[in-house]
């Protein structure tokens, strides 16, 4: 199952400067594990020490925020598009 993942600029050094990559998984949790397998170090940037998506990281599946779906248990299917977006703070 191929999922298209959009990678934000701060994480691209881990993906060999690729802005879009392919990953596999039936839900967000499995997708993150697959990303970690192929791009070591990316999981610790996305998830906290308990394995949950960090509060300042927003993940969208087909433009829907997973926080309003089933969070890291949000189901994925072939062809879905996942965007990883770090929150931006400032004034």
N, C-alpha and C positions, 0 to 999 in steps of 0.2 A: 504494500500500500504506500503510495508516494504522496507525501504532504509537502507543499511548497511553503518554506519558512522564510519570511523577510527578517533580515538581521540588521539591528541598528548599528550605526557607525562605531560606538564604543566597544562592541563585541566582535567586530569584523577582523580584528587581529587574530582572534581564535579560529576564524573560518577562512583563513588565507585570503582575507580582503574580499570575500564574496558577499554581496548584498543579499543574494537569494540562494538558498540551498534546499536540497531535498532531504527529508527525514521520514521515518516510519513510526507508527504507533496507532493504537486504537483510541487513545485518549491523550490529554496533555501530559500527564505524568510519564507515560511510555514514550512520548515524543521527546521529552527532555532527557530521558535515559538514553535514547538513541542518539540525540545530539551529543551527549557526553561521551558516548562510545566513539563517535567519529571526530569530535572536536573537544579533546580533553581540556577541562578547566571551565567550560561554558556553564555547567550546572551550578557551580558555586557562585557564579555571577547572577544567575536567574533565581536560585533557591537559597533559602536560609539553612541553618544547620539542622533543622528538623525535616527538611525536604520540601517545605511549602514554598510556593512562589513568593518572592520578596514583595513587601508592600509597595515599594517604589517601581516595581516592574508591572506593566500592563500587558496582558496577552489577549489578542483578539483572534477569533476564528471566523473567517468570512465576515469581517468587520463587526462582529458581536463580541463584547467584552465578556471574558469567561467568568468574571466576578459575578455577573448576573445570570450565568448559566450554571454549570456544575463545577466551577473552578477547575482544579487540576484533574477532575474526573470527567470533564467535558469530552464527549465522544468526537472522534474524528473519522473521516472517510476519505477514500482515495480522491485526490483532486482538491481537497480543502486547502485554504490558504491561511496560514498562521502568521500573525505579525507580533513581534516582540518589541515593546515600546517602553523605554525607561521614562519615568516621570521627570518632568523638568520643573525645577523650583527657581524662584527668582522674584524680583520685585520691579 
